[in-house]
Amino acid sequence: MEHNKFYKIQMFYSKYQIFLFIVPALIYYIIFRYKPLYFIQIAFKDFRITRTLENSPWVGFDHFVTLFHSTDFQQALLNTLIISFYKILFGFPAPILLALMLNGLKNAIFKRVSQSILYLPHFISWSVLGGIIYGLLSVHDGLVNEIVKWFGHEPIYFMGNKEYFRGILVASEVWKTMGWGTILYLAALTRIDVSLYEAARVDGASRSQQLWHITLPGISTTIVVLFIIQVGHLLDVGFEQILVMSNPMVINVADIIDTYVFRVGLQEGKHSLATAAGLFKTLVAAILVYSADRLAKVIGQRGII
């Protein structure tokens, strides 16, 4: 036992330069991830900015009761779930399909150029992209409404219409993230043994059969892992995007938990209520990640993936 302990200490000192690379990451997580956990108690206290946290009286779960009885929070939670469901439904399969199409390209130069163009939207901030979308959908001189008028219809105020706003949010999110999301899937596709495709072609398998029986099983692990991560961010539906693109005309369908926390905590000064909402969101995300992980393991044990 002592020998193993001495060996581990000796190995650490012999390779201490490698461990030094971990130090900046540890410092970051301690300062910005673990230290703020101390302030979670704000959700259980009657906190005021004029007094210290230690001198604030405990109120237990009173803020959570107020939160769940708030119609504004209920609407924000419902909007969050609806928008997140749409983003998973349309946004999660999009990188997979795009990666499969890119992987099927034979021309290497065209493939690299296409990848570079598809990656570009990821690096555009939502403040810039929001302006572009507003310009395209403008009632007066927007490209989309010019096409609408060309077909003989009246221009539509897309950004102020509740029926269109969620669709615009989802479509812009998919367009922005789809190209960047293909990176991991393309990397997973390169690990598939080429000889499997050759054997399948010899046996007379069509391209669709090769896709279903070789390609998709080959990247199934990557799909499951990324799906678990996506489920963990179920309540993260894009604070910056909605803050930039929403307006009072669509606030009933655009207000989400993050914007609710921003409004209640910073604009109205109700720090305890905002912390309670943020803590609720974190707990739900943890439960969802655990549930998705357990579901993936059950499915894997049954041989489905």
N, C-alpha and C positions, 0 to 999 in steps of 0.2 A: 504494500500500500504506500509506504513512504517512498519507495523507489519510483513508483508511478507518479507520485506528486512531485518529486524532485525532477523527473524527466520532463514533466509539463512545464515547470518553471524554467528549466534550462532551454527548452524549445522556444518559450516566449521571449527570453532574453536574446537568443540567437537570431530571432526574426522580428525584433522589436520595430524595425523600420516599416515593416508591412502593417503592423498594428497601429502605427502612428497615423496611417491614412484613415483609420476609423474615427480618430479623435474629433475632427471637425464635424462629422455627422453626429457623433454623440453629443457634442456641445450644442449643435442646432436643435436636436430633439429634446434635450434637457431644458433649454431656454424657451423654445417656442411650442413645445408639445406637452412636456410633463409639468413644468412650473405653472402654466395657466390652469392646470387641474385643481390647484389650490382654491381658485376663485369660483369653482362650481358651487360652493356653499352660498353664493349670492342668490341662487334659485330658492334657497330655503330660509333666507333672511329678509327682513324689511330694510333693504339697503338704500341709503341715500348718499348722493355724491358729497354732501356736506359733512358726513361723518365716516369714520374708518369702518372697515369691514368687521373688525373685532368688536366694535361697540354697537353693531347693528343687532337688533333682537331677532331671535329665531321665530319663524312663523310656520315651520313645518311644510306641509304640502298645500298651503293656502294659495300660493301663486299658480300651482298646477290646476287647482279647482277653478280659479278665475280664468285660466287659460282655456280649459276645455269647455267652459260655459260661454266663451267669447265667440260671437258669430263671425267676427273678422278672422279669428284663428281657424275656425271650422272651414270657412271658405278658402283660406290660404292652404290648409291641409288638403282639401278636396282638389283644388287647382294643381297642387304639387303632384298628387297621385295621378291625376288625369294626364298632365303634360309628361310626366315621367314614363307612364305606360306607353304613350304614343312614341316617345323617343326610343324606348327599348324595342317596341314593335317594329318601327321603321329604321331606327338608327343602328341597332345591333347587327342585323343581317347584312346591312349595306357594305361594310368593309370586307366581310367574308366573300360576298358576290364579286366585289371589285377586285379583290386579291385573286380569285379564281380566274377572272377575265384577264388580268394582267399576266398571270402565270401562263396563260394559254397563248400569249403573243410570241411569235417566232422571231420577229425583227428586234434585235437587242437594242439598237439605237432608239427606235420608236418607243420601246418599252421604257427605257430610262427617261426619255423626254416626257412621256406620259406620267410617269411616277413623280417627276419633279413638279409638273404642273398641278397634279392632284394634291401634292403636299403643301403647296403654296397657301391655300386658305387657312391652314392651321396657324400660320404666323401672322395673320391679320387680326388685330385686336377688335373686340366687339364694338368699341366706340367708332372705329373706322367702318367696320362692316355694317353697323346699324345705320350710319349715314348713307352708305351705298344702297341698302335695302329701302330706306325712306325715299331716296332719289328714284330708284327703279319703280316704286309703287306710288309715286306722287300722283295726285289727282290732276294736276295741271299739265305737267310735261313729262311724267314718268313713262318709261318705255312700255311697261305692261298696260297702262291705261291708254296709251296711243294705239296699241294693238286692239284693245277692247273697243275703242271708238272707230277704228278702221272696219270692224265687223258690224258697225251700226248700233252699238249699245252705249248707254250712258256710262261715264267714268265711275269707278268704284273707289271709295275711300277705304282701302284695305286695312291700313294701320289703325283705323278707328272703328272697325267693324268686328264685333265679338265673334261672329261666325267664322271669320278668316284668320283671326289673330293667332290662335293656337297652331293652326296649320302652317302659318308663316314661321312661327318659332321652331317647329319641328323640322321643316324643310331647310331653314337656314342652318340649324345645328347639324343636320345630316351632311349638308354640303360642306360645312367648315371642317368637320372631324372625320369624314369618310376616308379621305386620302391618307391621312396620318394613321388612321386605325388599321390600314392594310399592312403596316410594317411587320408586326408580329406574325400575322398570318402568312405573309410571303416568306418570312424566315422559317416558319414551321413547314411550309411546302418544300423548301430546299432539303429538308431532312428525310423526305420520303425516298425510298430506294427506287431508282429509275428502272431497275430490273423487274420490278413488279408490273410496271406499265408494259414493258416488252413482253413479259409472259402473258399478260392479259390480251395484248394484241394478237399474239400467236394463237391464243385460245378463241379468238374471234369476238372479243368483248368490244362493244361500241364505246364512243367517248363518254356517253352518259353513264354507261355501266362502270367504266373506269373511274369516273367522278364519284359515283355513289359507293363503290366497293373498295376503292383505294385512296382517293384524295381526301374525302370527308373523314373516314376513319383515321387517316394519318394526321389530321389536324384537330381531331375531336378533343384531345386533352387541352390544347390551347383554347379552343372554343369554350370549354367548360370553365377553365380558370378565369378567362376574361368575363364570362357571364357572371360568375360569382362576384368579381370585382364590380361589375356593372350593377348588380343587385345591391351591393353595399352602398352604392351612390344613388340609390333609388330616389332619395329625397333631395339630392343635389341636382336640380334641373336647370342651373345656369343663372346665378345671381346677376352677373355682369350683363348677360344677354337681355334679361327681362328689365333690368334697371335702365338700360339704354333704349330699348325698343318699346316699352310700355308707355301708356299715357292715361290720363283720367277717364277717357272714354271706354277703355277696355280693362280697367283695374279689377273689375269683378271676375274676369276670367284669367287675368295675368298675375294677380297677387299670389306669391308663394311664401313658404315658411321663411326663407332667407330675407326676402323683402319685408316681410312682417317683422322679423327681428330687427332689421335695419331701421324701420320706421318707428317701432315701439321703443327700442333701446336708445337710439341716437337722437331721433327727432323729438320723441315725446318724453324721453328721460326716465322711462320705466325699466330700469336695468334688471331688476329681479325678474320681472315678467319675461323679458327678452332672454335672459339666461335660462329660465325654465323651458322656454320654447326650444332653445338650442340644445339643451340637455335631452329633452324628449326626442328630438330628431336624431341625436347621437345614439340613444338607446335603441330606437327603432332600427337604425342602420346596423348596429351590432347584432340584433336578433335576426335581421334579414340575411346577413353574411353567414351566420351560423346555420340557419335553415337551408340556405342554398348549398352550403358545403356538405351538410348531411344528406341532402337530396342527391347531390352529385355522387357521393360515395355509395348510396343505395343503388342508384342507377348503374354505377360502374360495377358493383358486385353482381348485378344481374346480367352483366354482359351487354347492356344496351349501348354503352360507349366504351 
